[in-house]
Amino acid sequence: MKKNGDVNISLRVRGSRHNRVFEWAMTLYHDSNQCFVQVSKVYMAGSFSFKGRILPLPEN
């Protein structure tokens, strides 16, 4: 958690081969439903990032 209240979550996944590795990082912004996601070293796809909103699931 950062001083301003943002939360950083990261994940590194390693497969059976050296080229089957990817890294995923997400920042959840404090007092907001906004987030930033960055994925790198994705096999055959390169890297990408995006901003979005996290919405609650409907109560069904």
C-alpha positions in Angstrom: 0.0 0.0 0.0 1.3 3.4 -0.9 1.2 6.5 1.4 -1.7 7.9 -0.6 -3.8 4.7 0.0 -3.4 3.2 -3.5 -2.9 -0.6 -3.4 -0.5 -2.4 -5.7 -0.9 -6.0 -6.5 1.6 -8.0 -8.6 1.8 -11.5 -9.9 4.5 -13.4 -11.7 3.6 -16.7 -13.4 6.3 -19.0 -14.6 5.5 -22.0 -16.9 7.5 -25.0 -17.7 9.6 -23.2 -20.3 11.5 -19.9 -20.1 9.2 -18.3 -22.7 6.1 -19.1 -20.7 6.5 -16.3 -18.2 4.4 -13.3 -17.7 4.0 -10.5 -15.2 0.8 -8.8 -14.1 0.6 -5.6 -12.0 -2.6 -3.8 -10.9 -3.0 -0.6 -9.1 -6.3 0.0 -7.2 -6.7 3.7 -6.7 -7.8 4.9 -3.2 -11.4 6.0 -2.7 -12.2 5.1 -6.3 -13.5 2.2 -8.5 -10.7 2.9 -11.0 -7.7 0.7 -11.6 -4.6 0.4 -13.8 -3.4 -3.0 -15.1 -0.1 -3.7 -16.8 0.8 -7.1 -18.3 4.2 -7.8 -19.7 6.1 -10.7 -21.2 2.9 -12.3 -22.5 3.8 -15.2 -24.8 3.3 -14.3 -28.5 1.5 -11.0 -27.5 4.1 -8.7 -26.1 3.0 -6.2 -23.4 -0.1 -4.2 -22.9 -1.8 -2.0 -20.3 -5.2 -0.4 -19.7 -7.2 1.6 -17.2 -10.7 0.5 -16.1 -13.3 0.4 -13.4 -14.0 -2.4 -11.0 -17.8 -2.9 -10.6 -19.5 -4.9 -7.9 -21.2 -8.2 -8.9 -25.0 -8.0 -9.0 -26.7 -9.6 -6.0 -28.6 -12.5 -7.7 
